Amino acid sequence: MIQVDISREIKRYNGLEELSFKADIASAAITQISGPSGSGKTTLLRIIAGLVKPGRGLIIADGLTWLDTENNINLPTQLRNVGFVFQDYALFPNMTVEQHLNYGIKDADFVERLLALGRMESFRNQKPLHLSGGQQQRLSILRALSTNPRLILMDEPFSALDRKLKDELIPELKAFFTEMKTTCLIVSHHPLELEGIASQVLEL
Amino acid sequence: MFEMIDLSPIWLSLRLALITTLILLLIGIPVAYWLSRKSSWIKLVVEALITMPLVLPPSVLGFYLLLAFSPTNGPGKWLHEHFDIQLVFSFEGLVIASIIYSLPFMISPVKSAFAHLPVSISEASYTMGKSKTQTFFKILIPNIRGSILTAAVLTFAHTLGEFGVVLMIGGNIPDHTKVASIAIYDAVEQMDYASANCYSLILFAITFIIVIAVFVFNKRAAKSPFE
């Protein structure tokens, strides 16, 4: 289980506002976080990943303290073993699809499996510039999985995928997460996108 | 045509430009990265100082460097007394002056390239367990290589064409400080226009070839949206 109890001031167009979030997130399950635009969903994911430090907070993941502002504990991102699917994909322009995955893990079989999962085998030698938006988004998901993370944080991960691809990919991802016992936290605007997939839905 | 001139000023200029560029690559890239991160008052002052050679007359910079390098003053005196190093009228002095004079040509393009890279690509690398150093060399540097090459060429070409600072610090000592730009000035003063023309043509050709090479490289390699 991942215990999250954080608060941070976030900038809004009309001034500063307090982002507060407290929840117990089930391990090895998919949790959806939804909320209106600007409610701090992305900031929450960034705080959990250790990319942003909150004013006050406590994050305990499977018994290990990642963040405890009272006791000045803040585990670096590199040691949290999280995968992150960025909303802007954040792909590396200098790397091909295969190099992206090899950057996370040096295991040819696992890389092949990821390529098959994302239907990206035929694009293995392409750089991001030559991929469509949907392909880039899939690569972003596969890259986040390449380190075999304990927790994967996904920020609007299916927004550029067409209905058909989404219907194929989401159940396969779910099976993959179940097999790898990965905890998954997905931020999505669409409340129905993960209906029947997410075991927990949290509102922000 | 070229047999009639002494080519040593050309070689000296090329040597000076190459050494200056290599040293500035080592110093400039980390400084540019540091400047491209969160701004602060210290960074503002440092950046302003680095940019000064762009706007200062070379003779002003050369004059202050001459004072600083002088064996009777400040750092020059200290170097002379403790290490028996004399920077004024020496090739080493020219190298240090060129490094200071060409700083903005290396740092500004590289800093701008770092600043244009989305922060999220570094963050993506961190979430993959990579350290800041690994991220710097495997993600950031390869994605700004076009800008680094441009900066290196600008530095090289600028050093090759230096005149004012070089004249103030180095004077006109054959084989030591008489670089191509000084040789041109020297030849013109002696009404030897043929030699001046030869030196000028060689400098023009070298610079033109380098600039063309960069354009060709950037056309092929700069396919990244960030370059």
Interface residues (C-beta under 8 A of the other chain):
Chain A: A49 L51 P76 T77 Q78 L79 N81 V82 G83 F84 F86 D88 A90 L91 F92 P93 N94 Y103 G104 K127 L129 R143 A144 S146 T147
Chain B: P118 S120 I121 E123 A124 S125 Y126 T127 M128 G129 K130 S131 K138 I139 P142 N143 K223 S224 P225 F226
